[in-house]
């Protein structure tokens, strides 16, 4: 058999991500394109074509994908979203060489996907990432902080100890926290803040996002921010400060940049506390040992490292679990963990058959 690469895809509602694993299991490329899927399936086709041009796959390369994009309001319901995303992917990827991740059911050949598989396929990318981490490390607390959401999963004896398996169930169990470091609106993170020594209410308006916050704290990798700003304006420090100032009904003055940096730090702290409380909820329910590592993934994993330090746990980076690595355009394995995970898991499955 001709040795081929395995390409993993993570189809989100705002981004399309891909990872290429060579036959030796080494990561040789990571890619991301904006994909505002709520605007139409043509957005997925466009993003897919752009990445395929970069990868230039051979006709024999294998593909595997997972998704969360079925949740966008383009679709009447999630099963319709799964079906239409699969149909769209089939237009550009060879179905005979394509596996779809169906959650607890594992991989299903794209040509053999049936309606009974749709619930397992819907929003299962978190399970792929956590299962791969569990396979590599055995135990830990897997925390993936992305642009929009945070996943928190316990790993034990090489298995994912998930209480919920749907978005609804995971919101109940706090294994899914709907907060991220780029697309999340500031008004969804905090209702009050401290400004100039006093507590003040925050306007419930879509004036600013967490990308503005982390741009002012100096922690935002601009390669990770492929989303339009709340006001459609530029992505500069002063523009971010101006958007944040609107949250308090204020105007931005250049000499007051330190004021808005402090405000950003306050919002950052509130988001960190929300995620830390959810991590503690999972840890307390499981009575884990102090040696349990936090495994950080996603573009916001610098917060995972900080939470692990605050709580006295060791930290492991998802990128360290994958041989090789890639940092073109500022991306690496941990930034696109589900895409890397489905590629690695699918490659292992193909080699075992």
C-alpha positions as CSV (number, residue, x, y, z in Angstrom):
1,X,0.0,0.0,0.0
2,X,1.2,3.5,-0.9
3,X,2.1,5.5,2.2
4,X,-0.3,8.5,2.5
5,X,-0.9,11.4,4.7
6,X,-4.0,11.8,6.9
7,X,-5.7,15.1,7.0
8,X,-7.9,16.0,10.0
9,X,-10.6,18.6,9.7
10,X,-12.6,20.5,12.4
11,X,-15.6,22.2,11.0
12,X,-16.7,25.0,13.3
13,X,-19.4,27.6,13.0
14,X,-16.7,30.4,12.7
15,X,-13.5,28.6,11.6
16,X,-12.4,25.6,9.5
17,X,-9.2,24.0,10.8
18,X,-7.1,21.3,9.4
19,X,-4.0,19.2,10.4
20,X,-1.8,17.0,8.2
21,X,-0.2,13.9,9.7
22,X,2.4,12.0,7.7
23,X,2.6,8.1,7.6
24,X,5.1,8.2,10.5
25,X,2.6,10.0,12.7
26,X,4.4,13.3,12.6
27,X,2.5,16.6,12.3
28,X,3.6,18.4,9.2
29,X,1.0,21.2,8.9
30,X,-1.8,23.1,10.7
31,X,-4.2,25.4,8.9
32,X,-7.1,27.7,9.8
33,X,-9.5,29.7,7.7
34,X,-12.4,31.9,8.8
35,X,-15.7,30.2,8.0
36,X,-18.8,32.2,9.1
37,X,-21.1,29.2,8.4
38,X,-24.2,31.1,9.5
39,X,-23.9,33.0,6.2
40,X,-24.2,29.9,4.1
41,X,-22.6,26.6,3.0
42,X,-20.7,28.5,0.4
43,X,-18.5,29.8,3.2
44,X,-17.5,26.2,4.1
45,X,-16.7,25.4,0.5
46,X,-14.6,28.6,0.2
47,X,-12.7,27.9,3.4
48,X,-12.2,24.2,2.4
49,X,-10.9,25.2,-1.1
50,X,-8.4,27.7,0.4
51,X,-6.9,25.1,2.8
52,X,-6.8,22.4,0.1
53,X,-4.8,24.9,-2.1
54,X,-2.3,25.3,0.8
55,X,-2.1,21.5,1.5
56,X,-2.1,20.3,-2.1
57,X,-3.1,16.7,-1.0
58,X,-2.5,13.7,-3.1
59,X,-5.4,11.7,-4.6
60,X,-4.6,8.9,-2.1
61,X,-4.5,11.0,1.1
62,X,-7.0,10.0,3.8
63,X,-9.3,12.5,5.4
64,X,-11.2,12.5,8.7
65,X,-13.4,15.2,10.2
66,X,-15.4,16.3,13.1
67,X,-17.7,19.3,13.6
68,X,-19.6,21.8,15.7
69,X,-20.9,23.9,12.8
70,X,-24.2,22.1,12.7
71,X,-25.3,24.4,15.6
72,X,-25.4,27.6,13.6
73,X,-28.8,29.1,12.8
74,X,-28.4,28.5,9.1
75,X,-29.9,25.1,9.8
76,X,-33.5,24.5,11.1
77,X,-32.1,21.8,13.5
78,X,-28.8,20.1,14.2
79,X,-29.4,16.9,12.3
80,X,-30.1,18.9,9.2
81,X,-26.9,20.7,9.8
82,X,-24.9,17.5,10.1
83,X,-26.4,16.2,6.9
84,X,-25.8,19.3,4.9
85,X,-22.2,19.7,6.2
86,X,-21.5,16.1,5.2
87,X,-23.0,16.7,1.8
88,X,-20.9,19.8,1.3
89,X,-17.7,18.1,2.4
90,X,-18.4,15.3,-0.1
91,X,-18.3,17.8,-3.0
92,X,-14.6,18.5,-2.4
93,X,-13.2,15.5,-0.5
94,X,-13.1,11.9,-1.8
95,X,-15.9,10.1,0.2
96,X,-14.2,6.7,-0.3
97,X,-11.1,8.1,1.6
98,X,-13.1,10.0,4.2
99,X,-14.0,9.2,7.8
100,X,-16.5,11.1,9.9
101,X,-16.1,11.1,13.7
102,X,-19.3,9.9,15.3
103,X,-18.5,10.4,19.0
104,X,-18.9,7.2,21.1
105,X,-19.5,5.2,17.9
106,X,-16.1,6.1,16.6
107,X,-15.4,6.7,12.9
108,X,-17.9,6.0,10.1
109,X,-17.0,5.9,6.4
110,X,-18.5,9.1,4.9
111,X,-20.4,7.0,2.3
112,X,-22.0,4.9,5.0
113,X,-23.2,7.7,7.3
114,X,-26.9,7.3,8.1
115,X,-29.4,9.4,10.0
116,X,-28.9,7.3,13.1
117,X,-25.3,8.6,13.2
118,X,-26.2,12.2,13.2
119,X,-26.7,12.7,17.0
120,X,-23.2,11.2,17.6
121,X,-21.6,13.3,14.9
122,X,-23.1,16.6,16.1
123,X,-20.6,18.7,18.2
124,X,-18.3,15.8,19.0
125,X,-15.0,17.5,18.4
126,X,-14.3,17.8,22.1
127,X,-14.5,14.0,22.5
128,X,-11.9,13.5,19.7
129,X,-9.4,15.8,21.4
130,X,-10.0,14.4,24.9
131,X,-9.8,10.8,23.7
132,X,-6.5,11.4,22.0
133,X,-5.1,13.1,25.1
134,X,-6.4,10.3,27.3
135,X,-4.7,7.7,24.9
136,X,-1.4,9.6,25.2
137,X,-1.3,10.5,28.9
138,X,-3.8,8.1,30.6
139,X,-5.1,10.6,33.2
140,X,-5.5,14.4,33.6
141,X,-7.9,17.3,33.3
142,X,-8.2,18.2,29.7
143,X,-9.1,21.9,29.2
144,X,-9.5,23.4,25.7
145,X,-10.1,27.2,25.7
146,X,-10.9,28.3,22.2
147,X,-12.2,31.4,20.5
148,X,-15.7,30.8,21.6
149,X,-16.0,27.9,24.1
150,X,-14.2,26.0,26.8
151,X,-14.2,22.2,27.2
152,X,-13.3,20.6,30.5
153,X,-13.0,16.8,30.7
154,X,-11.6,14.4,33.2
155,X,-9.4,11.6,31.9
156,X,-8.7,8.4,33.8
157,X,-7.1,5.1,32.8
158,X,-6.9,6.2,29.2
159,X,-10.6,7.0,29.0
160,X,-12.6,10.2,28.9
161,X,-14.9,10.4,32.0
162,X,-17.6,12.5,30.5
163,X,-20.9,13.1,32.3
164,X,-22.6,14.8,29.3
165,X,-22.4,13.9,25.6
166,X,-24.6,16.6,24.1
167,X,-24.1,20.3,24.3
168,X,-27.1,20.5,26.7
169,X,-25.8,17.8,28.9
170,X,-22.3,19.2,29.0
171,X,-23.6,22.7,29.9
172,X,-25.4,21.0,32.8
173,X,-22.3,19.2,33.9
174,X,-20.1,22.3,33.4
175,X,-17.9,20.3,31.0
176,X,-18.8,22.9,28.4
177,X,-18.5,26.6,29.4
178,X,-19.6,28.9,26.7
179,X,-16.8,31.4,26.9
180,X,-13.7,31.9,24.8
181,X,-10.9,34.4,24.3
182,X,-11.8,35.9,20.9
183,X,-15.4,35.8,19.8
184,X,-17.1,36.0,23.2
185,X,-18.9,39.3,23.8
186,X,-17.6,41.2,26.8
187,X,-21.2,41.6,28.1
188,X,-21.4,37.7,28.3
189,X,-18.3,37.6,30.7
190,X,-19.1,40.3,33.2
191,X,-22.0,42.5,34.3
192,X,-20.0,44.8,36.5
193,X,-16.3,45.8,36.7
194,X,-14.0,48.1,38.6
195,X,-13.1,51.4,36.9
196,X,-11.2,54.3,38.5
197,X,-11.7,52.8,42.0
198,X,-15.4,52.2,41.8
199,X,-17.7,49.4,40.8
200,X,-19.7,50.1,37.6
201,X,-22.3,48.3,35.6
202,X,-21.4,47.1,32.1
203,X,-23.7,47.9,29.2
204,X,-25.4,44.8,27.7
205,X,-24.5,45.8,24.2
206,X,-22.3,44.1,21.6
207,X,-19.7,46.8,21.7
208,X,-16.6,44.7,22.3
209,X,-15.3,41.1,22.4
210,X,-12.7,39.3,24.4
211,X,-10.2,39.7,21.6
212,X,-10.2,43.4,22.5
213,X,-9.5,42.5,26.1
214,X,-6.6,40.2,25.3
215,X,-5.2,42.6,22.8
216,X,-4.9,45.2,25.6
217,X,-3.4,42.6,28.0
218,X,-0.8,41.7,25.4
219,X,-1.8,38.0,25.3
220,X,-3.6,37.9,22.0
221,X,-1.8,36.2,19.1
222,X,-3.1,38.1,16.1
223,X,-2.9,35.0,13.9
224,X,-5.7,33.5,16.1
225,X,-8.1,36.4,15.5
226,X,-9.7,35.9,12.1
227,X,-13.1,37.4,13.2
228,X,-14.5,40.8,12.4
229,X,-14.5,43.2,15.3
230,X,-17.7,44.2,17.0
231,X,-17.8,47.6,15.1
232,X,-16.1,46.4,11.9
233,X,-13.1,48.7,12.7
234,X,-9.4,48.0,12.8
235,X,-7.6,45.7,15.2
236,X,-5.3,48.1,16.9
237,X,-4.7,48.9,20.6
238,X,-6.5,52.2,20.4
239,X,-9.5,50.7,18.5
240,X,-9.8,47.9,21.0
241,X,-9.6,50.5,23.9
242,X,-12.3,52.5,22.1
243,X,-14.6,49.5,21.9
244,X,-14.1,48.7,25.5
245,X,-14.7,52.3,26.6
246,X,-18.2,52.0,25.0
247,X,-19.0,49.2,27.4
248,X,-18.9,51.9,30.2
249,X,-20.6,54.6,28.2
250,X,-17.3,56.5,27.8
251,X,-15.2,58.0,25.1
252,X,-11.7,56.9,24.5
253,X,-8.9,59.4,24.9
254,X,-5.4,58.3,23.9
255,X,-3.9,59.5,27.2
256,X,-6.3,57.1,29.0
257,X,-4.9,53.9,27.5
258,X,-3.6,52.7,30.9
259,X,-7.2,53.1,32.3
260,X,-8.6,50.7,29.6
261,X,-5.7,48.3,30.1
262,X,-6.8,48.0,33.8
263,X,-10.4,47.5,32.7
264,X,-9.3,44.7,30.4
265,X,-7.3,43.1,33.2
266,X,-10.5,43.2,35.3
267,X,-12.6,41.5,32.7
268,X,-9.8,38.9,32.1
269,X,-9.8,38.1,35.8
270,X,-13.6,37.5,35.8
271,X,-13.3,35.2,32.8
272,X,-10.4,33.3,34.4
273,X,-12.4,32.9,37.6
274,X,-15.4,31.4,35.7
275,X,-13.2,28.8,34.0
276,X,-11.3,28.1,37.2
277,X,-14.6,27.4,39.1
278,X,-15.7,25.0,36.4
279,X,-12.3,23.2,36.6
280,X,-12.7,22.9,40.4
281,X,-16.2,21.5,40.0
282,X,-14.9,18.7,37.8
283,X,-11.9,18.1,40.1
284,X,-13.9,18.1,43.3
285,X,-16.4,15.6,41.9
286,X,-13.7,13.2,41.1
287,X,-11.4,13.6,44.1
288,X,-8.3,13.7,41.8
289,X,-4.7,13.5,43.1
290,X,-2.5,16.6,43.2
291,X,-0.3,15.0,40.6
292,X,-3.1,15.1,38.0
293,X,-1.9,17.2,35.1
294,X,-3.9,19.9,33.5
295,X,-3.7,19.4,29.7
296,X,-4.0,22.7,27.9
297,X,-5.4,23.1,24.4
298,X,-6.8,25.8,22.3
299,X,-5.8,29.4,21.5
300,X,-6.5,30.4,25.1
301,X,-4.5,27.7,26.8
302,X,-2.2,30.3,28.5
303,X,-5.2,30.6,30.9
304,X,-5.1,26.8,31.5
305,X,-1.4,27.1,32.5
306,X,-2.3,29.9,34.9
307,X,-5.2,28.0,36.4
308,X,-3.1,24.9,36.9
309,X,-0.4,27.1,38.7
310,X,-3.1,28.8,40.9
311,X,-4.5,25.4,42.0
312,X,-1.2,23.7,42.4
313,X,-1.4,21.2,39.6
314,X,1.3,20.3,37.0
315,X,0.7,21.5,33.4
316,X,1.1,19.6,30.1
317,X,0.6,21.2,26.7
318,X,-1.4,19.4,24.0
319,X,1.2,20.3,21.4
320,X,3.8,18.2,23.3
321,X,1.6,15.1,22.7
322,X,2.2,15.2,18.9
323,X,5.5,14.4,17.2
324,X,6.7,17.1,14.9
325,X,4.7,20.3,15.0
326,X,3.9,23.2,12.8
327,X,3.8,26.9,13.4
328,X,3.1,28.4,10.0
329,X,1.0,31.5,10.3
330,X,1.4,31.3,14.1
331,X,-0.6,28.1,14.6
332,X,0.5,24.9,16.2
333,X,-1.1,21.5,17.2
334,X,-2.7,22.8,20.4
335,X,-4.4,25.6,18.6
336,X,-6.2,23.1,16.3
337,X,-6.5,20.2,18.7
338,X,-9.7,18.5,17.3
339,X,-8.3,18.5,13.8
340,X,-5.0,17.0,15.0
341,X,-6.8,14.5,17.1
342,X,-9.1,13.1,14.4
343,X,-6.2,12.9,12.0
344,X,-4.1,10.9,14.5
345,X,-7.0,8.7,15.6
346,X,-8.0,8.0,12.0
347,X,-4.4,7.2,11.0
348,X,-4.1,4.7,13.8
349,X,-7.4,3.1,12.8
350,X,-6.4,2.8,9.1
351,X,-3.0,1.3,10.1
352,X,-4.7,-1.3,12.3
353,X,-7.0,-2.5,9.5
